[in-house]
Amino acid sequence: MFSNLRSLIFKLDPETAHSLAIKSLKFNFIPNILDEEKNNPLFKTRLFNKEIENPIGMAAGFDKNAEVYNSLFNLGFGFVEVGTVTPLEQYGNPKPRVFRLVEDEALINRLGFNNLGSKNIVDRIKRNNPTGLLGINIGPNKNSEDRTNDYIQCLKTFNGLSDYITINISSPNTEDLRNFHDQKKLDDLLKLIEKEKRDLNSKTPIAVKVSPDINDKEITQISEVLLNNKIEATIISNTSDTTRENLQNTQSHQKGGLSGKPIESKSSELIGKFYKVLKGRIKIIGVGGVDSGRSAYQKLLAGADYLQLYTGMVFRGPNIVSLIKKELKEILLKEGVKNFKEIVGKKD
């Protein structure tokens, strides 16, 4: 059905199409997906000490305002991450700010953390109890005078409300946000977060989402900081503000974060490098170009324990999780494995 609708959807402005998708999920206009691989032991795993049906999650950015996470669980996602949420409501950057690169199966966005603010989203989650494993991605307001305090305020606000909280230091669309990749700045931030967790007596696991546009020295330094601060997971990676060399679409010059197929190999390479340093001590959630069983397989081989996607659903439709599982099952059965975890990090 999606293949028939896709040409119509792609005539719409990408942000309008996204709003329509949110409304369709919110009001159950999208029919239930037939998932022949539901509860298949091949895909069962645990994330933050909770059992999930499969390791495929919805990345932050799709459900920014925590409107449709339960509908996404119904589409088969093993976990869902909402946000990015900032302490105060903000509009984000001027429109147009999302660009669809059809030939490249990619998006470029410069949304700029548009969201309704933490208090609004707390109320929504309290009114609509999550039926699956839910993460909340947090970040600072654009004009904040104290960005570190914005993370702390969000941590306080969302404490105990989700299964994990992601510290987003990697969006290219908030000026200077990636400065937190600096070893000392990141260490200072995570130490303050850990102190706040102790003060709150919080057991909520913390994940850190990193940029794909970092070098080998930064990988080593960031890994050291994550390990020293006992971070439970890292999300690798966010969108890229480079990687434009081979794009075909005429909008490839647009400023913003690139997602989708063009960053698939870049993010997988980065996952592999982090995996060699972390050696399983911190779980890796792999993001970037996941849209098929083969791309999921490559991410797992590189060292991802779990996967996330967003752009893949834009191009393949709402049944993407069942499509990935069906394709991945064929690959895994040929490998003779009983659970996907057996191949994690086995690229070499």
C-alpha positions as a Markdown table, in Angstrom:
| # | Residue | x | y | z |
|---|---|---|---|---|
| 1 | Met | 0.0 | 0.0 | 0.0 |
| 2 | Phe | 2.8 | 2.4 | 0.9 |
| 3 | Ser | 4.5 | 2.0 | -2.5 |
| 4 | Asn | 1.2 | 3.2 | -4.1 |
| 5 | Leu | 1.0 | 6.2 | -1.8 |
| 6 | Arg | 4.7 | 7.1 | -1.8 |
| 7 | Ser | 4.6 | 9.2 | -5.0 |
| 8 | Leu | 1.7 | 11.2 | -3.6 |
| 9 | Ile | 3.3 | 11.7 | -0.2 |
| 10 | Phe | 6.6 | 12.8 | -1.9 |
| 11 | Lys | 4.7 | 15.6 | -3.7 |
| 12 | Leu | 4.2 | 17.2 | -0.2 |
| 13 | Asp | 6.7 | 19.3 | 1.6 |
| 14 | Pro | 8.7 | 16.9 | 3.8 |
| 15 | Glu | 7.7 | 18.7 | 7.1 |
| 16 | Thr | 4.0 | 18.7 | 6.0 |
| 17 | Ala | 4.3 | 15.0 | 5.1 |
| 18 | His | 5.8 | 14.3 | 8.5 |
| 19 | Ser | 2.9 | 16.1 | 10.3 |
| 20 | Leu | 0.5 | 14.0 | 8.3 |
| 21 | Ala | 2.3 | 10.8 | 9.3 |
| 22 | Ile | 2.1 | 11.9 | 13.0 |
| 23 | Lys | -1.7 | 12.6 | 12.6 |
| 24 | Ser | -2.2 | 9.3 | 10.9 |
| 25 | Leu | -0.6 | 7.4 | 13.7 |
| 26 | Lys | -2.3 | 9.4 | 16.4 |
| 27 | Phe | -5.7 | 8.7 | 15.0 |
| 28 | Asn | -4.9 | 5.1 | 14.0 |
| 29 | Phe | -5.3 | 5.7 | 10.3 |
| 30 | Ile | -2.4 | 3.4 | 9.6 |
| 31 | Pro | -3.6 | -0.3 | 9.8 |
| 32 | Asn | -1.9 | -2.8 | 12.0 |
| 33 | Ile | 1.2 | -4.4 | 10.4 |
| 34 | Leu | 1.2 | -8.1 | 9.9 |
| 35 | Asp | 4.4 | -9.2 | 11.6 |
| 36 | Glu | 5.1 | -12.9 | 10.8 |
| 37 | Glu | 8.3 | -12.7 | 12.9 |
| 38 | Lys | 6.7 | -11.4 | 16.1 |
| 39 | Asn | 8.3 | -13.0 | 19.2 |
| 40 | Asn | 10.8 | -14.9 | 17.1 |
| 41 | Pro | 13.7 | -16.0 | 19.4 |
| 42 | Leu | 16.1 | -14.8 | 16.8 |
| 43 | Phe | 15.4 | -11.2 | 17.7 |
| 44 | Lys | 14.7 | -11.2 | 21.4 |
| 45 | Thr | 17.1 | -9.2 | 23.6 |
| 46 | Arg | 17.3 | -7.0 | 26.7 |
| 47 | Leu | 17.9 | -3.3 | 26.8 |
| 48 | Phe | 18.5 | -1.5 | 30.1 |
| 49 | Asn | 17.5 | -4.8 | 31.9 |
| 50 | Lys | 14.1 | -5.0 | 30.2 |
| 51 | Glu | 13.2 | -7.6 | 27.7 |
| 52 | Ile | 12.3 | -6.3 | 24.2 |
| 53 | Glu | 10.9 | -8.2 | 21.3 |
| 54 | Asn | 13.5 | -7.0 | 18.8 |
| 55 | Pro | 16.5 | -4.6 | 18.7 |
| 56 | Ile | 15.1 | -2.2 | 16.2 |
| 57 | Gly | 14.2 | 1.2 | 17.7 |
| 58 | Met | 12.7 | 4.4 | 16.4 |
| 59 | Ala | 15.3 | 7.2 | 16.6 |
| 60 | Ala | 14.7 | 10.5 | 18.2 |
| 61 | Gly | 13.4 | 13.2 | 15.8 |
| 62 | Phe | 10.4 | 11.3 | 14.5 |
| 63 | Asp | 8.1 | 11.7 | 17.6 |
| 64 | Lys | 9.5 | 14.9 | 18.9 |
| 65 | Asn | 6.6 | 15.7 | 21.2 |
| 66 | Ala | 5.8 | 12.2 | 22.5 |
| 67 | Glu | 2.5 | 12.0 | 20.5 |
| 68 | Val | 2.7 | 8.5 | 18.9 |
| 69 | Tyr | 5.1 | 6.3 | 20.7 |
| 70 | Asn | 2.5 | 3.6 | 21.5 |
| 71 | Ser | 1.4 | 3.6 | 17.8 |
| 72 | Leu | 5.1 | 3.1 | 16.9 |
| 73 | Phe | 5.2 | 0.1 | 19.3 |
| 74 | Asn | 2.2 | -1.2 | 17.4 |
| 75 | Leu | 4.2 | -0.9 | 14.2 |
| 76 | Gly | 6.7 | -3.4 | 15.7 |
| 77 | Phe | 9.5 | -1.2 | 17.0 |
| 78 | Gly | 11.3 | -2.9 | 19.9 |
| 79 | Phe | 11.9 | 0.5 | 21.6 |
| 80 | Val | 11.1 | 4.2 | 20.9 |
| 81 | Glu | 13.1 | 7.3 | 21.7 |
| 82 | Val | 11.1 | 10.6 | 21.7 |
| 83 | Gly | 12.5 | 14.2 | 21.5 |
| 84 | Thr | 14.8 | 16.0 | 21.3 |
| 85 | Val | 13.1 | 17.8 | 24.2 |
| 86 | Thr | 14.4 | 21.1 | 25.6 |
| 87 | Pro | 13.4 | 22.7 | 29.0 |
| 88 | Leu | 11.3 | 25.4 | 27.3 |
| 89 | Glu | 9.2 | 25.3 | 24.1 |
| 90 | Gln | 10.9 | 26.5 | 21.0 |
| 91 | Tyr | 10.0 | 26.9 | 17.4 |
| 92 | Gly | 13.4 | 25.9 | 15.9 |
| 93 | Asn | 15.0 | 27.3 | 12.8 |
| 94 | Pro | 13.1 | 29.1 | 10.0 |
| 95 | Lys | 11.3 | 27.1 | 7.4 |
| 96 | Pro | 12.0 | 25.5 | 5.0 |
| 97 | Arg | 14.2 | 23.3 | 7.1 |
| 98 | Val | 13.7 | 19.7 | 5.9 |
| 99 | Phe | 14.7 | 18.5 | 2.4 |
| 100 | Arg | 14.0 | 15.1 | 0.8 |
| 101 | Leu | 16.8 | 13.8 | -1.4 |
| 102 | Val | 14.9 | 11.1 | -3.3 |
| 103 | Glu | 17.7 | 9.9 | -5.5 |
| 104 | Asp | 20.0 | 9.5 | -2.5 |
| 105 | Glu | 17.3 | 8.0 | -0.2 |
| 106 | Ala | 18.3 | 10.7 | 2.3 |
| 107 | Leu | 17.0 | 13.7 | 4.2 |
| 108 | Ile | 18.7 | 16.9 | 5.2 |
| 109 | Asn | 17.2 | 18.7 | 8.2 |
| 110 | Arg | 18.0 | 21.9 | 10.1 |
| 111 | Leu | 15.0 | 21.8 | 12.4 |
| 112 | Gly | 16.8 | 23.0 | 15.5 |
| 113 | Phe | 15.2 | 21.1 | 18.3 |
| 114 | Asn | 11.6 | 22.3 | 17.6 |
| 115 | Asn | 9.5 | 21.0 | 20.4 |
| 116 | Leu | 6.7 | 21.9 | 22.9 |
| 117 | Gly | 9.0 | 21.9 | 25.9 |
| 118 | Ser | 9.6 | 19.5 | 28.8 |
| 119 | Lys | 6.5 | 20.2 | 30.9 |
| 120 | Asn | 4.1 | 19.7 | 28.0 |
| 121 | Ile | 5.8 | 16.4 | 27.2 |
| 122 | Val | 5.8 | 15.2 | 30.8 |
| 123 | Asp | 2.0 | 15.7 | 30.9 |
| 124 | Arg | 1.6 | 13.7 | 27.6 |
| 125 | Ile | 3.6 | 10.7 | 28.9 |
| 126 | Lys | 1.7 | 10.7 | 32.2 |
| 127 | Arg | -1.6 | 10.7 | 30.3 |
| 128 | Asn | -0.5 | 8.0 | 27.9 |
| 129 | Asn | 1.3 | 5.1 | 29.6 |
| 130 | Pro | 4.0 | 3.7 | 27.3 |
| 131 | Thr | 3.3 | 0.1 | 26.3 |
| 132 | Gly | 7.0 | -0.6 | 25.4 |
| 133 | Leu | 10.5 | 0.6 | 26.3 |
| 134 | Leu | 10.6 | 4.4 | 26.0 |
| 135 | Gly | 13.6 | 6.7 | 25.9 |
| 136 | Ile | 13.6 | 10.5 | 26.1 |
| 137 | Asn | 16.3 | 12.5 | 24.2 |
| 138 | Ile | 17.1 | 15.8 | 25.9 |
| 139 | Gly | 19.0 | 18.9 | 24.8 |
| 140 | Pro | 19.5 | 22.6 | 25.6 |
| 141 | Asn | 17.4 | 25.5 | 24.4 |
| 142 | Lys | 19.0 | 27.5 | 21.5 |
| 143 | Asn | 19.3 | 30.7 | 23.4 |
| 144 | Ser | 20.1 | 29.2 | 26.8 |
| 145 | Glu | 22.8 | 31.0 | 28.8 |
| 146 | Asp | 23.7 | 27.7 | 30.7 |
| 147 | Arg | 23.3 | 24.7 | 28.4 |
| 148 | Thr | 24.7 | 22.3 | 31.1 |
| 149 | Asn | 21.9 | 23.4 | 33.4 |
| 150 | Asp | 19.3 | 22.8 | 30.6 |
| 151 | Tyr | 20.4 | 19.1 | 30.6 |
| 152 | Ile | 20.1 | 19.0 | 34.4 |
| 153 | Gln | 16.7 | 20.6 | 34.4 |
| 154 | Cys | 15.4 | 18.0 | 31.8 |
| 155 | Leu | 16.9 | 15.2 | 33.8 |
| 156 | Lys | 15.0 | 16.4 | 36.9 |
| 157 | Thr | 11.8 | 16.8 | 34.9 |
| 158 | Phe | 11.9 | 13.4 | 33.3 |
| 159 | Asn | 13.4 | 11.4 | 36.2 |
| 160 | Gly | 11.4 | 8.2 | 36.6 |
| 161 | Leu | 9.2 | 8.8 | 33.6 |
| 162 | Ser | 11.1 | 6.8 | 31.0 |
| 163 | Asp | 13.3 | 3.7 | 30.7 |
| 164 | Tyr | 16.4 | 5.8 | 29.7 |
| 165 | Ile | 17.4 | 9.3 | 29.0 |
| 166 | Thr | 19.7 | 10.3 | 26.1 |
| 167 | Ile | 22.1 | 13.2 | 26.3 |
| 168 | Asn | 22.1 | 14.7 | 22.8 |
| 169 | Ile | 25.4 | 16.5 | 22.3 |
| 170 | Ser | 25.6 | 15.8 | 18.6 |
| 171 | Ser | 22.9 | 17.7 | 16.6 |
| 172 | Pro | 24.6 | 19.9 | 13.9 |
| 173 | Asn | 21.6 | 22.3 | 14.0 |
| 174 | Thr | 22.1 | 24.0 | 17.4 |
| 175 | Glu | 25.2 | 26.2 | 17.2 |
| 176 | Asp | 28.2 | 25.0 | 19.1 |
| 177 | Leu | 26.3 | 22.1 | 20.6 |
| 178 | Arg | 29.1 | 19.7 | 19.4 |
| 179 | Asn | 31.6 | 21.5 | 21.6 |
| 180 | Phe | 30.4 | 19.0 | 24.3 |
| 181 | His | 32.5 | 16.4 | 22.4 |
| 182 | Asp | 35.5 | 18.1 | 23.9 |
| 183 | Gln | 36.9 | 15.6 | 26.5 |
| 184 | Lys | 36.9 | 18.0 | 29.5 |
| 185 | Lys | 33.5 | 19.5 | 28.6 |
| 186 | Leu | 31.9 | 16.1 | 28.2 |
| 187 | Asp | 33.4 | 14.8 | 31.4 |
| 188 | Asp | 32.2 | 17.9 | 33.3 |
| 189 | Leu | 28.7 | 17.5 | 31.9 |
| 190 | Leu | 28.5 | 13.8 | 32.7 |
| 191 | Lys | 29.9 | 14.3 | 36.2 |
| 192 | Leu | 27.2 | 16.9 | 36.9 |
| 193 | Ile | 24.5 | 14.5 | 35.5 |
| 194 | Glu | 25.8 | 11.7 | 37.7 |
| 195 | Lys | 25.7 | 14.0 | 40.8 |
| 196 | Glu | 22.1 | 15.0 | 40.0 |
| 197 | Lys | 21.2 | 11.4 | 39.6 |
| 198 | Arg | 22.6 | 10.6 | 43.0 |
| 199 | Asp | 20.7 | 13.6 | 44.5 |
| 200 | Leu | 17.5 | 12.4 | 42.9 |
| 201 | Asn | 18.2 | 8.8 | 43.9 |
| 202 | Ser | 17.6 | 8.1 | 40.2 |
| 203 | Lys | 18.1 | 4.7 | 38.6 |
| 204 | Thr | 17.3 | 5.9 | 35.1 |
| 205 | Pro | 20.1 | 4.7 | 32.7 |
| 206 | Ile | 21.9 | 7.4 | 30.6 |
| 207 | Ala | 22.8 | 7.2 | 27.0 |
| 208 | Val | 25.0 | 9.7 | 25.1 |
| 209 | Lys | 24.4 | 10.4 | 21.4 |
| 210 | Val | 27.5 | 11.3 | 19.4 |
| 211 | Ser | 28.3 | 12.9 | 16.1 |
| 212 | Pro | 29.4 | 10.9 | 13.0 |
| 213 | Asp | 31.8 | 13.7 | 12.2 |
| 214 | Ile | 34.5 | 13.0 | 14.7 |
| 215 | Asn | 38.1 | 11.7 | 14.3 |
| 216 | Asp | 39.9 | 8.7 | 15.8 |
| 217 | Lys | 41.5 | 10.8 | 18.6 |
| 218 | Glu | 38.0 | 12.0 | 19.6 |
| 219 | Ile | 36.7 | 8.4 | 19.6 |
| 220 | Thr | 39.3 | 7.4 | 22.1 |
| 221 | Gln | 38.8 | 10.4 | 24.3 |
| 222 | Ile | 35.0 | 10.2 | 24.2 |
| 223 | Ser | 35.1 | 6.4 | 25.0 |
| 224 | Glu | 37.4 | 7.1 | 28.0 |
| 225 | Val | 34.9 | 9.7 | 29.3 |
| 226 | Leu | 31.9 | 7.4 | 28.8 |
| 227 | Leu | 33.7 | 4.6 | 30.6 |
| 228 | Asn | 34.9 | 6.7 | 33.5 |
| 229 | Asn | 31.3 | 8.0 | 34.0 |
| 230 | Lys | 29.8 | 4.6 | 33.8 |
| 231 | Ile | 27.5 | 5.5 | 30.9 |
| 232 | Glu | 25.3 | 2.6 | 30.0 |
| 233 | Ala | 24.9 | 3.1 | 26.2 |
| 234 | Thr | 26.1 | 5.3 | 23.4 |
| 235 | Ile | 24.1 | 6.1 | 20.3 |
| 236 | Ile | 26.3 | 6.1 | 17.2 |
| 237 | Ser | 25.5 | 8.3 | 15.4 |
| 238 | Asn | 23.5 | 11.5 | 14.7 |
| 239 | Thr | 23.1 | 13.2 | 11.3 |
| 240 | Ser | 26.2 | 14.5 | 9.5 |
| 241 | Asp | 26.9 | 18.0 | 8.4 |
| 242 | Thr | 29.5 | 16.7 | 5.9 |
| 243 | Thr | 29.4 | 13.6 | 3.6 |
| 244 | Arg | 28.0 | 15.5 | 0.6 |
| 245 | Glu | 30.5 | 14.4 | -2.0 |
| 246 | Asn | 28.5 | 11.7 | -3.8 |
| 247 | Leu | 25.0 | 13.1 | -3.4 |
| 248 | Gln | 23.0 | 13.4 | -6.6 |
| 249 | Asn | 20.0 | 15.5 | -5.6 |
| 250 | Thr | 20.1 | 19.2 | -6.4 |
| 251 | Gln | 19.3 | 20.1 | -2.8 |
| 252 | Ser | 22.5 | 18.5 | -1.6 |
| 253 | His | 24.0 | 21.9 | -0.8 |
| 254 | Gln | 21.4 | 22.6 | 1.9 |
| 255 | Lys | 22.8 | 23.3 | 5.3 |
| 256 | Gly | 21.8 | 20.8 | 8.0 |
| 257 | Gly | 22.2 | 17.2 | 9.1 |
| 258 | Leu | 22.3 | 14.5 | 6.5 |
| 259 | Ser | 20.6 | 11.2 | 7.3 |
| 260 | Gly | 19.8 | 8.0 | 5.4 |
| 261 | Lys | 21.7 | 5.8 | 3.0 |
| 262 | Pro | 24.6 | 8.2 | 2.3 |
| 263 | Ile | 25.8 | 8.0 | 5.9 |
| 264 | Glu | 25.3 | 4.2 | 6.3 |
| 265 | Ser | 28.9 | 3.2 | 5.8 |
| 266 | Lys | 30.2 | 6.2 | 7.7 |
| 267 | Ser | 28.2 | 5.3 | 10.8 |
| 268 | Ser | 29.0 | 1.6 | 10.6 |
| 269 | Glu | 32.7 | 2.4 | 10.4 |
| 270 | Leu | 32.4 | 4.6 | 13.4 |
| 271 | Ile | 30.5 | 1.9 | 15.3 |
| 272 | Gly | 33.3 | -0.5 | 14.5 |
| 273 | Lys | 35.9 | 1.9 | 15.9 |
| 274 | Phe | 34.0 | 2.5 | 19.1 |
| 275 | Tyr | 33.3 | -1.2 | 19.5 |
| 276 | Lys | 37.1 | -2.0 | 19.4 |
| 277 | Val | 37.7 | 0.6 | 22.2 |
| 278 | Leu | 34.7 | -0.2 | 24.4 |
| 279 | Lys | 34.9 | -4.0 | 24.1 |
| 280 | Gly | 31.3 | -4.5 | 25.1 |
| 281 | Arg | 31.6 | -2.5 | 28.3 |
| 282 | Ile | 29.1 | 0.0 | 27.0 |
| 283 | Lys | 26.2 | -1.0 | 24.8 |
| 284 | Ile | 26.1 | 0.6 | 21.3 |
| 285 | Ile | 22.9 | 1.7 | 19.6 |
| 286 | Gly | 23.7 | 1.9 | 15.9 |
| 287 | Val | 22.0 | 4.5 | 13.7 |
| 288 | Gly | 22.5 | 5.6 | 10.1 |
| 289 | Gly | 21.1 | 4.2 | 6.9 |
| 290 | Val | 19.3 | 1.2 | 8.4 |
| 291 | Asp | 16.5 | 0.3 | 6.0 |
| 292 | Ser | 16.8 | -3.4 | 5.2 |
| 293 | Gly | 17.9 | -6.7 | 6.7 |
| 294 | Arg | 21.3 | -6.4 | 5.0 |
| 295 | Ser | 22.0 | -2.9 | 6.4 |
| 296 | Ala | 20.9 | -4.0 | 9.8 |
| 297 | Tyr | 23.2 | -7.0 | 9.5 |
| 298 | Gln | 26.2 | -4.8 | 8.7 |
| 299 | Lys | 25.5 | -2.6 | 11.7 |
| 300 | Leu | 25.3 | -5.6 | 14.0 |
| 301 | Leu | 28.6 | -7.0 | 12.5 |
| 302 | Ala | 30.3 | -3.7 | 13.1 |
| 303 | Gly | 29.4 | -3.9 | 16.8 |
| 304 | Ala | 25.9 | -2.4 | 17.4 |
| 305 | Asp | 23.9 | -4.2 | 20.1 |
| 306 | Tyr | 20.7 | -2.4 | 19.0 |
| 307 | Leu | 19.6 | -0.4 | 16.0 |
| 308 | Gln | 17.6 | 2.8 | 15.4 |
| 309 | Leu | 16.1 | 4.3 | 12.3 |
| 310 | Tyr | 14.0 | 7.1 | 11.0 |
| 311 | Thr | 14.8 | 8.1 | 7.4 |
| 312 | Gly | 14.5 | 4.4 | 6.4 |
| 313 | Met | 10.8 | 4.5 | 7.3 |
| 314 | Val | 10.3 | 7.7 | 5.2 |
| 315 | Phe | 11.5 | 5.7 | 2.1 |
| 316 | Arg | 10.2 | 2.2 | 2.9 |
| 317 | Gly | 7.0 | 2.9 | 4.8 |
| 318 | Pro | 5.4 | 2.0 | 8.2 |
| 319 | Asn | 6.0 | -1.7 | 7.9 |
| 320 | Ile | 9.8 | -1.3 | 7.8 |
| 321 | Val | 10.4 | -3.2 | 11.0 |
| 322 | Ser | 8.7 | -6.4 | 9.7 |
| 323 | Leu | 10.5 | -6.0 | 6.4 |
| 324 | Ile | 13.9 | -5.7 | 8.2 |
| 325 | Lys | 13.1 | -8.7 | 10.4 |
| 326 | Lys | 12.0 | -10.9 | 7.5 |
| 327 | Glu | 15.2 | -10.1 | 5.5 |
| 328 | Leu | 17.5 | -10.3 | 8.5 |
| 329 | Lys | 16.0 | -13.7 | 9.5 |
| 330 | Glu | 17.0 | -15.2 | 6.1 |
| 331 | Ile | 20.6 | -13.9 | 6.6 |
| 332 | Leu | 20.8 | -15.1 | 10.2 |
| 333 | Leu | 19.5 | -18.6 | 9.4 |
| 334 | Lys | 22.1 | -19.0 | 6.7 |
| 335 | Glu | 24.7 | -18.1 | 9.3 |
| 336 | Gly | 23.3 | -20.8 | 11.6 |
| 337 | Val | 22.8 | -18.5 | 14.6 |
| 338 | Lys | 20.0 | -18.8 | 17.2 |
| 339 | Asn | 20.0 | -15.2 | 18.2 |
| 340 | Phe | 21.3 | -12.0 | 16.5 |
| 341 | Lys | 23.5 | -11.2 | 19.5 |
| 342 | Glu | 25.9 | -14.0 | 18.3 |
| 343 | Ile | 27.1 | -11.9 | 15.4 |
| 344 | Val | 27.5 | -8.5 | 17.2 |
| 345 | Gly | 31.0 | -7.2 | 16.5 |
| 346 | Lys | 32.0 | -10.2 | 14.4 |
| 347 | Lys | 33.0 | -8.2 | 11.3 |
| 348 | Asp | 36.6 | -9.2 | 11.6 |
